[in-house]
Amino acid sequence: MYQEKLKQVQKELTQTEKIIADFFQNHSLEARSFTSYQLADRLNIGQSTIIRFSKKLGYRSFRELLEDLSTSLTEEKVKEEIVVNEGTSSTNQKIIQQYQKMAQLTLEFNPPQVIDQTVSALKKARKIIVFGFGNSNLFAEYISNQWLKMGLDSFCSANSHIIFSMLSQFGPQDVLFLISESGETPEILKAARIAGHQNVTVIAMTRIQKNRLHGYSDIVLKTVNYETNTRLNAMTLRCSQLCLLDMIYLNLYKTDFEHYEKIIAESEKLLDYKYNG
């Protein structure tokens, strides 16, 4: 997974970190036997830079990075990019491979403590606003409805003016959950700024690459994508977003399973009575 992780943060690397990445690219066999101290000495850079590089790629340690690098070298190289003249079976298999990698990367770039922080903030929230702009609003509506069924006071709207108005009445006991692929959408950033002014907890689900939304957020959930050279790419970003939303939903559900199970059952019973009774 080393190469896939590197792609996710390539544009965010410092000049010194690029030296490390280039060394791994050109001397991967040799690099596997180095300690972080030895590599730092070889490249004439600080050992702390080696550690930061490892963590930027989502590894818990430099040793874990080397283990993954070693595994990557022994794996069979499979061309995963979809091309025009291939068969349906080949395309479908490549889509599965891409989704599997994106799900694994999403897991590794979002450690358990981040999911736990998110779950804790949502569970304690008096009210929750979920806001996504454009295509992201579909996911905002989906997760807001799921939380509403669980008994959480969750609200979603595609109308930014309604969101801004509601946020002006929110406070420290409330949560704003933002979904933004770019992290640069003006309406999303404005909502985050208003929330910050009101001391509302801001949880953002956005791409791993640095963006302005990161700076406005108390908790950042990082999505990843599979970049290709053509437009023939699977909707892997959506896969990453759905993985994160399911991680949050199910881990929240687990915190008080019987309570949430009862609320959902009662809600479904009322709906069934209303439309069939």
Residue pairs with C-beta under 8 A, 6 or more apart in sequence:
1 68
1 72
1 101
1 104
1 105
1 108
2 24
2 57
2 65
2 68
2 69
2 72
3 72
4 101
4 105
4 226
5 57
5 58
5 59
5 68
5 105
5 108
5 109
6 21
6 57
7 227
8 57
8 105
8 109
8 208
8 209
8 224
8 225
9 56
9 57
9 208
9 209
10 21
11 209
12 56
12 209
12 210
13 21
13 53
13 56
16 45
16 49
17 49
17 52
17 53
17 56
19 43
19 45
20 39
20 43
20 45
20 49
20 50
20 53
21 53
23 31
23 39
23 42
23 43
24 31
24 69
28 69
28 73
29 73
31 39
31 66
31 69
32 66
32 69
32 70
32 73
34 42
34 66
35 62
36 47
36 50
36 51
36 54
36 62
37 47
39 50
39 62
40 46
40 47
40 49
40 50
50 62
51 61
51 62
54 61
54 62
54 64
54 65
57 65
58 105
58 108
58 109
59 65
59 68
78 97
80 94
80 97
80 98
80 101
81 94
81 228
81 229
81 230
81 232
81 233
82 91
82 94
82 95
82 228
82 230
82 232
82 233
82 234
83 230
83 232
84 232
94 234
95 234
98 226
98 233
98 234
98 236
99 234
99 236
99 239
101 226
102 224
102 225
102 226
102 236
102 237
102 239
102 240
102 243
103 239
103 240
103 243
105 224
105 240
106 222
106 223
106 224
106 239
106 240
106 243
106 244
107 243
109 208
109 222
109 224
110 221
110 222
110 244
110 247
114 219
114 220
114 221
115 247
115 248
115 251
116 251
117 219
118 203
118 219
118 221
118 248
119 248
119 251
119 252
119 255
121 175
121 201
121 203
121 218
121 219
122 128
122 147
122 152
122 175
122 177
122 203
122 248
122 252
123 252
123 255
124 173
125 152
125 153
125 173
125 174
125 175
125 201
126 153
126 173
126 174
127 153
127 154
127 155
127 170
127 173
127 174
127 175
128 144
128 147
128 152
128 153
128 154
128 155
128 174
128 175
128 176
128 177
129 154
129 155
129 156
129 163
129 166
129 167
129 170
129 174
129 175
129 176
129 177
130 140
130 141
130 143
130 144
130 147
130 154
130 155
130 156
130 177
130 178
130 179
131 137
131 140
131 156
131 157
131 160
131 163
131 176
131 177
131 178
131 179
131 188
131 191
132 138
132 139
132 140
132 141
132 158
132 178
132 179
132 180
132 188
133 158
133 160
133 180
133 185
133 187
133 188
134 185
135 181
136 179
136 180
136 181
137 156
137 158
137 179
139 179
139 238
139 241
139 242
139 245
140 156
140 177
140 179
141 156
142 245
143 177
143 245
143 248
143 249
144 154
144 155
144 156
145 154
145 156
146 245
146 249
147 154
147 249
147 252
148 154
149 263
149 264
149 267
150 252
150 253
150 260
150 263
150 264
151 259
151 260
151 263
155 166
157 163
160 187
160 190
160 191
163 187
163 191
164 190
164 191
164 194
167 176
167 191
167 194
167 195
167 198
167 200
168 194
168 198
170 176
170 195
170 198
170 200
171 198
171 199
171 200
172 198
172 199
172 200
172 201
174 200
174 201
175 200
175 201
175 202
175 203
176 191
176 192
176 195
176 200
176 201
176 202
176 203
177 203
177 205
178 188
178 191
178 192
178 202
178 203
178 204
178 205
178 206
178 213
178 217
179 204
179 205
179 206
179 241
180 188
180 204
180 205
180 206
180 213
181 206
181 207
181 223
181 237
182 206
182 207
182 211
183 204
183 206
183 207
183 211
183 212
183 213
183 214
184 211
184 212
184 213
188 213
189 212
189 213
189 216
192 202
192 204
192 213
192 216
192 217
193 216
195 201
195 202
195 216
196 202
196 216
201 218
201 219
202 216
202 217
202 218
202 219
203 217
203 218
203 219
203 221
204 213
204 214
204 216
204 217
204 219
204 220
204 221
205 221
205 223
205 241
205 244
205 245
206 213
206 214
206 220
206 221
206 222
206 223
207 222
207 223
207 224
207 225
208 222
208 223
208 224
213 220
214 220
221 244
221 248
223 237
223 240
223 241
223 244
224 236
224 237
224 240
225 236
225 237
225 240
226 233
226 234
226 236
227 233
252 260
253 260
